[in-house]
Amino acid sequence: MLTSKQRAYLRGLANGVPALYQIGKDGITDNLVSMVKDALEARELIKIHVLETAPDTPRNLCDQLAEKVGGEPVQAIGSKITIYKEASENPAIILP
């Protein structure tokens, strides 16, 4: 579980990160989960764009996806969600 200070730090880092993936009408698929796991291992912090055709709200999708990949939901603003997971080897982001 992230503290509010850690979450604020990660939100600041996420400002310059482009959205890597999209969640559309199919919602969270097994393929999306595996791609997000790989991206989190490589980058630790990723941003995902939620399309209007998605089956749920961005906040709920953020929580569901973070649970499936074993990460932490950082934020859900508008149609963008951000997820963090510390890398198992050589973490690049040091949390305060």
C-alpha positions, 0 to 999 in steps of 0.5 A: 500500500502506498502512502499519500506522499509516495502516491504524490511523488509517483503522480509527479513522475507520471506527468511526462509518461505517455500512455502505452496502452488503451482499454476499449470495449473488451475491457481488461483482457488476458492479453492486456494483463500480460502486456501490462505486467511486462511493461511494469517490470521494465518501466515500473510506472505506466499510464493507460488510456481508457476509451469511452467504449470501455465497460466500466469507469476508469477508477474501477478499471484502474483498481481491477487491473492493478489487482490483476498485475499485482501493482498499486493504483496511483491515479485515475484522472479523466480517461487516463489511469496510472499504475505502479509496481516495483521491479523485481530486479534493479528498481529504478524508482526509489520511493520517499 
